[in-house]
Amino acid sequence: MDKKIYTIDLREGLPDVDAALRILEYQFASAAAIGERVVKVVHGCGSTVRGGGRLRTEVRRWGRNDRRVGLAVKGENFAVENPQARYLVEKFPHVAADEDLGQHNEEITLFFIQARK
C-alpha cells in the first residue's frame, strides 16, 4: 500500500476555533510520537468551521510558534515551484503523490516535523 501524508481534518464535527486547536495539538503530538514527519492539516478557508477564516489564520500561527515544526507550506503554495514544497517532495517521495500538490488549495497547510534530538 502506498504511504499517504498523515492528515488532520479539523472540519469534522464543526468545532469552534479553540476546540479545533486542541484537536490539532493532540493529533499533531500523536503524529510526532509515531514518527510521522509530514502532516497535512485541513482547516478549510472560512465557511465550514465556526469562526470563519480565523481557523486558517490560527492554525498557521500555531505552526509558526510550535518548536516541533521545521517548516510550514501554505496550501496555496504547495507546488514544486515553491522551494519549501520542493524540499518536502524531494525528502519524502510520498508527498509527490498527494492530491493537493499543485492545486493551490487554501484549505490546507502542511507542516514538517523536525526530528527529535
FENNORVEN-V208282 format. One line per field, one symbol per residue. ss: DSSP state (H for helix, E for strand, - for the rest). phi: phi as a letter, one per 40 degrees, with the letter a starting at -180 (. if undefined). psi: psi as a letter, one per 40 degrees, with the letter a starting at -180 (. if undefined). A space follows every 50 residues. Layout:
ss = ???
phi = ???
psi = ???
//
This chain:
ss = -----EEEE-------HHHHHHHHHHHHHHHHH----EEEEE-------- ---HHHHHHHHHHHH---EEEEEEHHH-----HHHHHHHHH-HHHHH--- -------EEEEEE----
phi = .ccbccbbbcccgfcccccccccddcccccccccgcbbbbbcbgbhbccd hgcccdcccccdccccccccabbcdcbcacccdcccdccccbdccccccc cgcfcccbabbcccccb
psi = hhhihhhhhedhefiidddddddddddddddddeeidhhhhheiededhh eaedddddddddddehddhdiihideegiedhdddddddddgdeddehde heefheeihhhhhiii.
//
